[in-house]
Amino acid sequence: MNRSVKGLIGLGAAVAVLGGGLAVLKYTEPKDQPDEASTSVQETTQPAQGSGLTPGHDEKAADLEGVIIDVVVTNADEKIHVIKDDEASDESVTRYTLDGFEGIPLNSSVIGTLANNARNMTTTAIIEENCTDLEKFGLENPSVTVEVKYASGNKKKFFIGDRVPSGADMYVMFDGSNTVYTVPSSYLANYTKTTMDFIETTILPEPAEDAYPIIESLRIERQDLDYDIFLEYDKKNSENAFSGGTSATHVMVEPTDAYLTVERSSDITNGMFGLNAKGIYSVNCKESDIAGAGLNEPFCTVTMVCDDGNTYVLRLSEPFTNDDGEKCYYAMLNDVDIIYIVAASDARWGEITPIDITSRIMIGSYVWNITDLSIKTADKAEKFVIKRKPEAEGKEKVSTTDFTVTRNGEEFDAERYRQFYSFLISAAAEEFAIDTEIPDDDPMVTLEYTDSYSGQKMKFEFYDYSTLRSLITINGKSKYFCTKSYVDTLIDNISRISTGEEYVTTWK
């Protein structure tokens, strides 16, 4: 994964104007916490000019040293080793990485501040020369020590002490001198951070629009489900506006065939791209780390196959509640040696069910793709044949006037047929009825049609299942439940086909 992918790691603080053309970020300054020593510091100061690690050292002199190739930051939490990233650097910009974190996605722009801010550091004032009481500035035992090495081979060091009472600057002293300076705290904020703060929290970067792959399939395997949820790219429907179905680019294949709704399924099909973590649990993980997070036997595994040849596997742990009371998962992406913490609201694969993302549309064929349609009840049978008029052949957009319709062998009004079909497709599934036993009684209504576009022959049977519900089977398999009042209204509308009466379009 590219180390320079976008996204902050929860640094939440300020980064100064950077050298080397790197990004400019801003942190929130910590609140002032002056202690007794800091409040006694003299306010009389004098301007200090210059940049680099030697006060008064101008930029031309700094250039003679060359770029910084190595930085060691020792702060209250740990020792951070920054090295020049020869693979990522070029003639125009020098980039940096963390030693020992090869293959870990890092925020190289923020890491670069640890070198660039040191090289381009400008002191703002001289506080005290030949200082003998370093403790009052927090420099007797400084909280941060920064050692740098230049391309010239020279090494230099500086120390960071307390924040000045005003809060805008911090006290700094350079190795080999007892003069205390102030430096804008925005230059120094990142030296107090930990390694975890420099790790990229965008788990899988979102591709550029012109490089976005087609997600060919997505499979969700979960311990709490006895079936997989498998979604597949619907090429025909995605690339033709008159094929029927819904506007979603994918359909459900398992545990049953069903259309998806865009608003409820897009973060399932495409949500792995751009997925951000709330935090980092472990880096350069050992087997014990993976087992401790419950990812050796993941609660949920999401496999996304793309048409660019890449396959991504995301593993999620059992859900847990973090200190803020938010439901989260531990997560790992294949080939990335990091255990992330992700919010359950951003990783919905761990809790969705098929009905959560599917459309309520049961009959999805476009009206003028139907070439024949028959429908029957206990005492009525109707058969329609639909043909495109010769002069309409080859047209991309068609309407009612481009077709002829016959009913039981006789000419029939095409618009009246379209109105009846419109009622048919208004049938809304209420819930799945997978593996439901089919009643022995004859169905209340049987509907059959041929879709010329998909080449499918479809058979829908509506059964009397309970007082308020009907069972719908598709091609002989139990599929949905719907309200029985729709089926009663359908039977009534079938009887109206030959009478010319208006169809009933509402039901309770």
C-alpha positions in Angstrom: 0.0 0.0 0.0 1.3 3.5 -0.9 2.8 5.1 2.2 1.8 8.6 1.0 -1.9 7.8 0.9 -4.2 10.6 2.2 -5.5 10.9 5.7 -4.4 11.9 9.2 -3.8 9.4 12.0 -5.6 11.1 14.7 -2.7 13.5 15.4 -5.3 16.2 16.2 -2.7 18.9 16.6 -0.7 21.4 14.6 2.0 21.0 12.1 4.1 24.0 11.1 4.9 25.3 7.6 7.0 22.5 6.2 10.1 22.6 4.2 10.7 20.5 1.0 7.3 21.3 -0.4 5.4 19.0 2.0 1.8 19.5 3.2 0.8 22.1 5.8 -1.3 20.8 8.7 -2.5 22.6 11.8 -2.8 21.2 15.3 -4.8 22.6 18.3 -2.4 24.1 20.7 -2.4 22.5 24.2 -3.8 24.7 27.0 -1.2 26.7 29.0 -0.1 24.9 32.1 2.4 27.3 33.6 4.1 26.1 36.8 5.8 28.1 39.5 9.1 28.1 37.7 7.8 29.2 34.3 5.9 32.2 35.8 9.2 33.5 37.2 10.9 33.6 33.8 12.1 37.1 32.9 10.0 38.7 30.1 12.9 40.8 28.8 14.0 39.2 25.5 15.8 40.1 22.4 15.1 39.1 18.8 17.0 36.1 17.4 17.5 35.7 13.7 18.3 32.7 11.6 17.2 29.2 10.7 18.4 25.6 11.1 19.9 24.0 14.1 22.5 26.6 14.7 21.1 30.0 15.8 22.2 32.7 13.4 22.9 30.0 10.8 21.4 31.4 7.5 19.7 29.3 4.9 22.7 29.3 2.5 24.9 27.8 5.3 22.1 25.2 6.0 22.1 24.3 2.3 25.8 23.4 2.5 24.9 20.8 5.0 22.6 19.1 2.6 19.4 17.4 3.5 18.8 15.8 6.8 19.1 12.0 6.4 18.4 10.8 9.9 16.5 12.0 12.9 16.2 10.4 16.4 13.5 11.9 18.6 13.5 10.9 22.2 10.4 12.1 24.1 8.5 11.1 27.2 6.9 8.1 25.5 9.5 6.5 23.2 12.4 6.9 20.8 11.4 7.5 17.2 13.9 6.9 14.4 13.2 8.8 11.2 15.3 7.9 8.1 15.4 9.3 4.5 13.2 7.2 2.3 15.4 6.6 -0.7 12.7 4.8 -2.7 10.1 7.6 -2.3 12.5 10.6 -2.6 13.3 12.2 -5.9 15.3 15.3 -7.1 12.4 17.7 -6.2 11.5 16.4 -2.7 13.0 14.4 0.1 10.6 12.0 1.9 11.0 10.3 5.1 9.9 7.1 6.8 10.2 5.3 10.2 13.0 2.8 10.6 11.6 -0.7 11.3 8.2 0.1 9.8 8.9 -1.1 6.2 5.6 -2.2 4.6 3.5 -0.3 7.1 1.4 2.5 5.5 2.6 5.7 7.1 1.7 9.4 6.7 5.0 10.4 5.1 4.0 14.1 5.0 3.7 14.3 8.7 6.8 12.2 9.4 8.6 14.6 7.1 8.0 17.5 9.5 10.4 15.9 12.0 13.2 16.5 9.6 12.1 19.5 7.7 11.0 21.5 10.7 14.4 20.9 12.3 16.3 22.0 9.2 14.2 25.1 8.7 13.6 26.0 12.4 13.7 29.7 13.2 14.2 31.0 16.7 12.0 33.9 17.6 13.8 35.4 20.6 16.9 35.0 22.9 15.6 34.5 26.4 18.8 34.1 28.3 22.4 33.7 27.4 24.8 31.6 29.5 21.9 30.3 31.5 22.8 28.7 34.8 19.3 27.7 35.9 18.0 25.5 33.1 15.3 24.0 35.3 13.1 27.1 35.2 12.8 26.6 31.4 12.3 22.8 31.5 15.7 22.3 30.0 17.6 20.7 33.0 16.0 17.4 32.1 14.3 18.2 28.8 11.2 16.2 27.8 12.3 16.0 24.2 15.8 15.5 22.6 16.2 15.7 18.9 19.3 14.5 17.1 19.8 15.0 13.4 22.3 13.9 10.8 22.9 15.8 7.6 24.0 14.5 4.2 27.3 16.3 4.9 27.9 13.9 7.8 27.5 16.6 10.5 25.4 15.8 13.5 23.5 18.3 15.6 21.2 18.2 18.5 18.6 20.4 20.3 16.4 20.1 23.3 12.8 21.2 23.9 11.7 22.5 27.2 8.5 24.0 28.6 6.0 26.2 26.9 6.3 29.9 27.5 3.7 31.5 29.7 2.0 33.1 26.7 1.6 29.6 25.1 2.7 30.7 21.6 6.3 29.4 21.8 8.4 26.8 23.6 11.9 27.1 25.1 14.7 25.5 23.1 18.4 25.0 23.7 21.0 23.8 21.2 23.7 21.4 22.0 27.0 23.0 22.9 25.4 26.3 24.1 23.6 27.4 27.3 21.6 30.1 25.5 17.9 29.6 25.8 15.7 30.6 22.8 12.1 30.5 21.9 10.7 28.7 18.9 7.1 28.7 17.7 5.3 25.7 19.2 3.8 24.8 15.8 7.3 23.8 14.7 7.7 21.5 17.7 4.3 19.8 18.2 5.1 16.6 16.3 8.3 15.9 18.4 6.0 14.9 21.3 4.0 12.4 19.3 4.3 8.6 19.4 4.9 6.2 16.6 1.2 5.3 16.4 0.4 8.9 15.6 2.3 8.6 12.3 0.6 5.5 11.0 -2.0 6.0 8.2 -5.5 5.4 9.4 -7.1 5.1 6.0 -7.2 1.4 5.8 -7.7 1.2 2.0 -7.3 4.4 0.1 -10.1 5.4 -2.2 -8.9 5.3 -5.9 -9.0 8.3 -8.1 -12.3 8.6 -10.1 -10.5 7.7 -13.4 -8.8 4.7 -11.8 -11.8 3.3 -9.8 -12.1 -0.4 -10.4 -15.3 -2.3 -10.9 -16.1 -4.4 -7.9 -16.9 -7.7 -9.5 -18.0 -9.4 -6.3 -18.2 -9.0 -2.5 -18.7 -11.9 -0.1 -19.6 -11.5 3.6 -19.0 -14.5 5.9 -20.2 -14.3 9.4 -20.2 -16.6 12.4 -23.7 -15.5 13.4 -25.2 -16.4 10.0 -25.6 -19.9 8.5 -25.3 -18.6 5.0 -23.0 -16.2 3.1 -24.1 -12.9 1.7 -22.8 -12.7 -1.9 -23.1 -9.6 -4.1 -22.2 -9.5 -7.7 -21.7 -6.8 -10.3 -24.7 -6.7 -12.6 -23.1 -5.7 -15.9 -26.2 -5.8 -18.1 -28.3 -3.7 -15.8 -25.5 -1.3 -14.8 -24.8 -0.4 -18.4 -28.3 -0.3 -19.8 -31.0 2.1 -18.5 -33.8 0.1 -20.0 -33.0 -3.3 -18.6 -35.1 -3.1 -15.5 -34.2 -3.8 -11.9 -32.9 -0.9 -9.8 -30.2 1.7 -10.2 -27.8 -0.3 -8.0 -24.8 -1.6 -9.8 -24.9 -4.9 -8.0 -27.4 -7.7 -7.2 -27.6 -10.2 -4.4 -26.8 -13.8 -5.5 -26.7 -15.5 -2.1 -28.5 -16.4 0.1 -31.1 -15.6 -2.6 -31.4 -13.6 -5.8 -32.6 -10.1 -5.1 -32.1 -6.5 -6.3 -30.3 -4.0 -4.1 -31.1 -0.5 -3.2 -28.4 2.1 -3.9 -28.9 4.1 -0.7 -28.7 1.0 1.6 -26.1 -1.0 -0.3 -23.5 1.3 -1.6 -21.5 1.4 1.6 -21.6 -2.4 1.6 -20.4 -2.9 -2.0 -17.9 0.1 -2.0 -17.3 0.8 1.7 -13.9 -0.9 1.9 -12.4 1.9 -0.2 -11.8 5.0 2.0 -12.5 3.1 5.2 -11.0 5.0 8.1 -9.9 3.6 11.5 -10.6 5.3 14.8 -7.3 4.1 16.1 -4.5 1.6 16.0 -4.4 -1.5 18.3 -1.1 -3.1 17.1 1.6 -2.7 14.5 4.1 -5.4 13.2 1.7 -7.8 14.8 2.7 -11.1 16.5 0.4 -14.1 16.4 -0.5 -13.4 20.0 -1.6 -9.9 19.0 -3.9 -11.3 16.3 -5.3 -13.9 18.6 -5.8 -11.3 21.4 -7.9 -9.2 19.0 -9.9 -12.3 18.0 -8.8 -12.1 14.4 -7.2 -15.6 14.2 -10.8 -16.8 13.9 -12.6 -13.6 12.7 -16.2 -13.0 13.5 -16.7 -11.5 10.0 -14.6 -11.8 6.8 -15.3 -9.6 3.8 -13.8 -10.5 0.4 -13.9 -7.9 -2.4 -12.7 -8.9 -5.9 -12.0 -6.1 -8.3 -11.6 -6.1 -12.1 -8.1 -4.7 -11.8 -6.8 -8.0 -10.5 -6.8 -7.0 -6.8 -8.6 -9.0 -4.1 -9.0 -7.4 -0.7 -9.9 -9.4 2.5 -11.0 -7.5 5.6 -11.3 -9.4 8.9 -13.4 -8.1 11.7 -13.5 -9.3 15.3 -16.5 -9.7 17.6 -17.9 -6.3 18.3 -16.8 -4.5 21.5 -17.6 -1.2 23.1 -14.8 1.4 23.5 -14.2 3.8 26.3 -16.5 6.3 24.6 -19.4 3.8 24.6 -19.1 3.3 20.8 -19.5 -0.1 19.2 -16.3 -1.0 17.4 -14.4 -3.9 15.8 -10.7 -4.8 15.6 -9.9 -5.1 11.9 -7.1 -6.3 9.6 -6.6 -6.0 5.9 -4.7 -8.7 4.0 -1.0 -7.9 3.5 -1.1 -5.0 6.0 0.5 -5.8 9.3 -1.7 -3.6 11.4 -4.6 -4.2 13.7 -7.0 -1.3 13.4 -10.0 -0.2 15.5 -13.0 0.7 13.3 -16.4 2.0 14.3 -19.3 -0.5 13.7 -21.1 2.3 11.9 -18.3 2.5 9.3 -18.0 -1.3 8.9 -21.7 -2.4 8.5 -20.7 -5.8 7.1 -20.6 -7.1 10.7 -24.3 -6.6 11.3 -26.3 -6.3 8.0 -28.9 -8.9 6.9 -30.1 -9.5 3.4 -33.3 -7.6 3.8 -31.3 -4.5 5.1 -29.8 -3.9 1.6 -32.3 -5.4 -0.9 -35.0 -3.7 -2.8 -38.6 -4.5 -2.1 -39.1 -4.8 -5.9 -40.0 -8.4 -6.8 -40.7 -8.0 -10.5 -37.8 -6.0 -12.0 -38.2 -6.5 -15.7 -38.6 -3.3 -17.8 -42.2 -3.3 -19.2 -41.2 -3.3 -22.9 -38.7 -6.1 -22.5 -41.5 -8.5 -21.9 -42.5 -10.5 -25.0 -45.3 -12.6 -23.5 -47.1 -12.6 -20.2 -49.8 -14.9 -18.8 -51.6 -14.6 -15.5 -54.3 -16.8 -14.0 -56.4 -17.2 -10.9 -58.8 -19.9 -9.8 -61.4 -18.7 -12.3 -59.6 -16.4 -14.8 -56.8 -16.6 -17.3 -55.2 -13.9 -19.4 -52.4 -14.1 -22.0 -50.6 -11.1 -23.5 -48.2 -11.1 -26.4 -46.1 -7.9 -26.9 -44.3 -7.0 -30.2 -42.3 -4.1 -31.2 -43.6 -2.3 -34.3 -41.3 -2.6 -37.4 -40.7 1.2 -37.6 -39.5 1.1 -33.9 -36.8 -1.5 -34.5 -33.4 -0.2 -33.5 -34.7 2.6 -31.4 -32.8 3.1 -28.1 -35.7 4.8 -26.3 -39.2 3.4 -26.8 -42.7 4.2 -25.5 -46.1 2.7 -25.6 -46.7 3.8 -29.2 -43.8 1.6 -30.4 -45.5 -1.7 -29.4 -48.6 -3.8 -30.3 -50.3 -5.9 -27.7 -52.7 -8.8 -28.1 -54.8 -10.3 -25.3 -55.9 -13.9 -25.7 -55.1 -13.6 -29.5 -57.0 -10.3 -30.0 -55.7 -6.8 -30.3 -55.5 -4.9 -27.0 -54.8 -1.4 -26.0 -51.0 -1.1 -25.3 -51.5 1.7 -22.7 -54.0 -0.3 -20.8 -51.6 -3.2 -20.7 -48.8 -0.9 -19.5 -51.1 0.3 -16.7 -51.8 -3.3 -15.6 -48.1 -4.1 -15.7 -47.4 -1.0 -13.6 -49.6 -2.4 -10.9 -47.9 -5.8 -11.1 -44.4 -4.3 -10.4 -45.8 -2.3 -7.4 -45.9 -5.5 -5.4 -43.6 -5.0 -2.5 -41.8 -7.7 -0.6 -42.0 -7.4 3.1 -39.4 -10.0 4.2 -37.5 -13.0 2.8 -39.1 -16.4 3.0 -36.0 -18.5 2.3 -36.6 -22.2 2.8 -40.2 -21.7 3.8 -42.3 -24.7 3.1 -44.7 -24.2 0.2 -48.4 -24.9 0.9 -50.0 -27.9 -0.8 -53.0 -25.8 -2.0 -53.0 -24.3 -5.4 -51.6 -20.7 -5.6 -54.0 -17.8 -5.5 -52.3 -16.3 -8.6 -49.8 -17.6 -11.1 -47.8 -15.1 -13.2 -45.4 -16.1 -16.0 -43.5 -14.0 -18.4 -40.4 -14.0 -20.8 -37.9 -11.2 -20.6 -36.3 -10.7 -24.0 -33.4 -8.7 -22.7 -32.2 -11.1 -20.0 -33.5 -14.2 -21.8 -35.2 -15.3 -18.6 -38.5 -17.1 -18.2 -40.0 -16.1 -14.8 -42.8 -17.8 -12.8 -44.3 -16.1 -9.7 -46.8 -18.0 -7.6 -48.7 -16.2 -4.8 -50.0 -18.6 -2.0 -52.4 -18.1 0.8 -50.0 -18.5 3.7 -51.8 -16.9 6.7 -54.5 -14.5 7.6 -52.5 -11.4 6.6 -49.6 -12.8 4.5 -49.1 -14.4 1.2 -46.0 -16.5 0.3 -44.4 -15.7 -3.1 -42.3 -18.3 -4.9 -40.1 -17.6 -7.9 -39.4 -20.4 -10.3 -40.5 -22.9 -7.7 -38.6 -21.6 -4.7 -39.9 -19.8 -1.7 -38.7 -16.2 -1.9 -40.8 -13.5 -0.2 -43.8 -12.7 2.0 -46.1 -9.9 1.0 -49.3 -8.6 2.4 -52.3 -10.6 1.3 -54.3 -7.5 0.5 -52.0 -6.9 -2.5 -52.9 -10.3 -3.8 -56.6 -9.8 -3.3 -56.3 -6.5 -5.2 -54.3 -8.2 -7.9 -57.2 -10.7 -8.4 -59.7 -7.9 -8.6 -57.6 -6.1 -11.2 -57.3 -9.2 -13.3 -61.1 -9.3 -13.4 -61.1 -5.6 -14.6 -58.8 -6.2 -17.6 -61.7 -7.1 -19.9 -64.2 -4.6 -18.5 -62.3 -1.4 -19.1 -62.7 -0.4 -15.5 -59.9 1.6 -13.9 -57.4 -0.6 -12.0 -57.2 -0.3 -8.2 -53.8 1.0 -7.3 -54.0 1.0 -3.5 -54.4 -1.6 -0.9 -54.2 -1.9 2.9 
